[in-house]
């Protein structure tokens, strides 16, 4: 396996420096190892960036794949090289955590189409020496899973103890269970759905249009032309971030409080704390994420409809599955409401799969799966520990 590691600070450019030579191990696949895409094309050469934690046991039975959400990355339990912030799921993954890295070998890979080292639109096209931009083919959730499967093959992992993820990561979990049922012992999809709703597609389209309306998008060729569509991508992030929260969470955090003032300015300045917060979220996001990657990964979520691959019957995707499942949802998540998790559970039951379901009381909205939620941690630990006993992992 070819691997290389380059620190972002050595490059002097972030985050785009991560696109080709990331601050994590990379598995490289040559022209003779193409990634077959649902778009009908073969992508080659290509690479996938990943992080791993813990040790693979002698039986190779303790591997856990963590799948990241829309704008996540492979740094699930280690410092992000661009932002310097801790791993995005250190509440769940790490020594002594429910996904215990003293016990399990944890792998997390940047998705195909991403911008943190796995081949995507910001990567250099070997045919031109320039970034792919919109020449990069459209990708799907199933393409992301195929890429992960090829990485695990390279790592010598035939069977996964567990696949875990939330939101877009949960979509990948469901796709893994459908595409590779014999490779997945346990699956934990969180705050997700078996298909992207019309409402969510609509939200994504507004975000994409904000990016493409920015004059600095340059028809997707902004990297070549030395520009970046910061304003458009920031607006897209602001809109998306609202969907990750709940009305209760917004009211509890901000209410109608003013930002550093006692009265309105009667201007279009950020008078309210919520306005200031959203502007901060938008501007900080553009420093760590590529605009074209945002277009590609949102589109991948839009295309996701697992039942469509099985004559419109979701239960067929899991028929006869020996994988054990734990499905989780949150009461205040209106982006992926509990009714969608229940539909997955009903399909799993109809397919004869072993499944548990937990609806967690929370006012934190969709982002609850990334936050301090003791009930989620307890449910995850109980499911994982029971599965480990059944797997024979100590």
N, C-alpha and C positions, 0 to 999 in steps of 0.2 A: 504494500500500500504506500502510495506517495503522500507524504504529509509535509506541510510547512507551517511555520508560525511566524507572524510578523506583528509587532506591537504597533498600534495605531499612532502612538506618540512618535515612533520612529519615522513615520511617513510624512508627518507634518500636514496631512489632509484628513479630515473626518467629516462625515461618515463614509464618503465615497471610496476612501482608501480600503475600507473593509470589503468592498464589492469583489475585488479580484484576489487580494491577499489579506485574508482576515486574521484577527488575533485569536485564532483557535485552530485545532487540527482540521485538515481538509482531505477528503477522499477524492481523488481525481480519476475520471473515467475517460479513456481515449476514444478515438474514432471507431474502434472496434467494439466499444461498449456503450452503444447509444441508449438514451432514455426514450422509450416509446411514449409519445404524448397522445392524449385523446383527440387533439386537433388533427391527428393523422400524420404527424411528422416525427422524425427521429432527431433528437437533440444530441449532438456530439461534436467535439468533446464537451464535457461538462464536469462540474464539481459540486460537492456538497460539503458544507462546513458544519461542524458539530462540536459539542463538548461532552465529556464523559466524567462521571464521578463514581468513586467506589471501585470495587474489584469484581471481575467476573469469576464465579466459583469454578471448581474443577469440572462440575457437571454441565456448566454453561446454562444453568437453569434459572439464574437470578437476575436476568436482564430486564430492565424497565425502560420503555420508550416514553418520553414525555413530549407531547406535541404542542407547539406554541400557538397562541391566538394570532389574530390578524396582523398586528404590528409588533409582535414579540420577536424573539430570536433564540439562538442556541444557548444563551447565557442564563439558564434557568436558575442556577444556584452559585453563580460566580459573578464577579464585578463586570459590568458592561464596559468595554474598552472605549466607547465613544462618550458615554455620559458619566462614567465613573461611579454609577449607582450600583447597589447590590443586585443580585440576581432577582428576576421578576417573580419567582415563586419560591423564595427561600423560606416562606412560611410553611410550605408543604414538603419541600425537598431539602434534605441535608442530614447531618448526623443527628440521630434521635428524633427526626421528624417522621410523619407518617410514611413518606417514601424515604426510608432510612438508608443513607449512602454508606453506613457502616455495615449494612446487610445486603444491599442490592447494588448492582452495576447499572447506573442510570445513564442513558444516552438522550441527548436532545439535539436535534438538527435544525438548522435554518431551512425554511421551505424553499422549494424551487420557485423562482420568480421573486425571491426576496432580495435583500441588499446587504446582507451581512456575511457574504462569502459563498453562498450557494448561487449557482448561475441564475441570472435574472437580467432585466433590462438595463441595469447599470453596469453589468459585466462587459468586458471587452470581447467583441465578436472576433474570433480568430481569422475570419475571412476578410475583415476590413481593417482590423486594428483599432476600431472605434467602438464606443459603447453600442450595444445592441439597440437601445431605445425601443421604438415600436416595431423594429424588425424581429424582436423576440416573440416567439409564438405564444398564444394564449395558453394558459395552464389551468388545470382543474385540481380539485381536492384529491382525486384518484391519482393524478400525476405526482402530487406531493408524496403520497403514500408509496407509489412505485419507487420513487427516488430513495425514500427511507429504507425500503426493503432491499434495494441494491447496496445501500450503505451497510446494513446489518449483515448481508451476505459477505461483504468485504471484511467486516469485523469478525466473521466466523460465528455469528449468532443465528442459529436456525430457528429457535423457538423463543418467544418473548414470555417472560413471566406475566408482565402487565403492560398495557398501553393506556396512558392517562392524558387527558387534556380537556381544556375548557374552551367554549365558544368555537372558533374555527378549529382549535385543537381538538374539541369534542367531535367535530365533523370528521376529522382524520381518524379518531378512535373508531367511530362507527364504520368508516370505510375500511380500516384495517380488519375489523371483525368480519366484514362481508367479503373482502377480497382475499384475505389470508386466514381463514378460520382455524386452520391447523397450526398456525404459527403464534396464536394468541391464547394464552391460558386464562387471563383475566383482563377485563376492559372496564374503564371508569370514564364514561363521557359526562361532562359537567356543563350545565348552562348552555345547552346546545340543541340542535334539531337535526332531523334526517333530511330536511330540505330548507332552503332559504325562502322566507316568506316574501310576498309581494311588497309589503311595507318595508322590509329590510333592503330589498333590491332598490326601492325608491330612495331610501336614505343614501345608499351607496352611489346611486346615480347623481344625486345632488353634489356629493363630495367630488366625484370624478369631473363633473362639469365645472366645479370651482377651480380645480387644478388646470383643466384645459383652457379655461377662460383667462387665465393669467397670461399676459403678453410674454412673460419670460419662460413660458412652457416651450415655446419655439417649436411647435409640432412634435414635441417629444425629444428634440435634439438639443436640449438646453446644456447638457454636459459638454458636448462638442463646441458649443458656441459660448461657453464660459458664463452661463447664466443659471439661475435656479428659480423655479416658480414658488417662491417662499410664501407670498401672500395667499395664493390659491390653495396651496397645501395646508397652510395654517387655518384657513376658513374651513376646509374639509375636515380637519381634525377637530375644530371647535364644534361643528355640527355633530360629528360622530360621538364626541365625548359626552354630549348631552344624553345620547341614547344609552350610554353605559351606566348612567346614574338613575336615580328615582326622584320623584317629586319630594318624597320624604327626606331623602339624603340631601337634596339641594336646599330644602328649607332648614334642615338642622344645621348644615354647614354655613349657609350664607343668609337665608331669609331675604329681606329687603335692605340689608345693612349697606351703608355707604362705604366706599373705599377711601380711607384717609381723609375724610371730610365729614362735616356735620350737616351739610345741606346740599341740594343739587346745584350743579354749576350752570344749568340751563344751556348745556352744550352736548356734543356727541363724544365727550371724553368718557372714560370708564368710571362713571359715577358709582355704580354698584359693585360690591365685592365679587359677585358672580361674573360680571363682565370682565373684571381684571383677571379673575381665575381662568376664564376661558381663553383670554388673549395670551396668558402665560402658557397654557397648555398647547395652544396652536404654535407659538413661536419656538417653544422648546422642542416640539415634535419635528419641525423642519430641520433641526440640527442633527437629528439621528436617523432620519428615514428618507429614502429616495421617492420622489414624486411618482415616477413611472411604476415603481414597485407597488405603490399604493393603488394605482389603477389595476394592476394585474392581480393582486391578491384579493381585492374586493370583488373583482370579476369572477375569480375562482369560487368564492363563497356563493355568489349569485347563481352560478351554474349548478351548485350542489343540489341534487335531488336523488337520493339513494334509491327510492322506490322505482324511479323511472327506468333504472337498469334491470328491474325485475318485474316487468309487465305491469308496473304501477302498484304492485302489492309489496309493501315494505316487509311483511313477515317472510316473504321468500328470500330476502337477503340474509336471513338468519336461520333458515330452515335446517334443523338437525345440528345446529351449532353446539359444540362442547365447551365453548367459552363461557365463563361465568361473568356476569355483568353487575355493576352498581351504577345506576343512573341518578344524577343529582340535579335539582333545580332550586331556585330561590323565589320566595313569594313575591318580591318586588321587582323581579326581572321582567320588564315588559318588552325587551328586545328578543329574548328567547323565553317566552312565558312557560309556566309549568305544563300547560295543556300540550305543548309540543314534546316535552319529555315524557308525558304520559302516553302519547301516541307511539313513541319509541318502545316504551315498556310493554304496551299492548301488542306491538308487533313481535317483540322478543318472546312474550308468552305464547303467542300464536305459532311462532316458529319452534317452540319447544325448548327455548334456551332457559338457563338458570339466571334469574334476574332479581335484584333487590332495587328498591326505589326509595329515595329520601328527598322530601321537599323541606328545605331549610327556611325557617322564619328569619327574615332579614329585611331591613329597610335600605340596604346599600345598593340595590339595583343589580344590573348585570355584572358590574365589576366586583361583586361580593366574592366571587371565586378566587380573586387575587388578594383579598384582604383578610384581616383577622376574623375568622368565623369559627369559633370553637366547635360548633356542631358539625360543620363540614370536616374539620380535622378529625374529630372523634369517629365520624362515619367512615372516612377514608382509612383511618388506622384499623378500625374493626374489620373492614372488608379486606384490606391488604393482608392483615395478620392471618385471617381465616384462610385466605387463598394460599398464603405461604405455607401454612400447615398442610393443606391439601396437596401442594406441589412438592412437599418434602424439604422446604427451605428452612433452615434454622436461623 
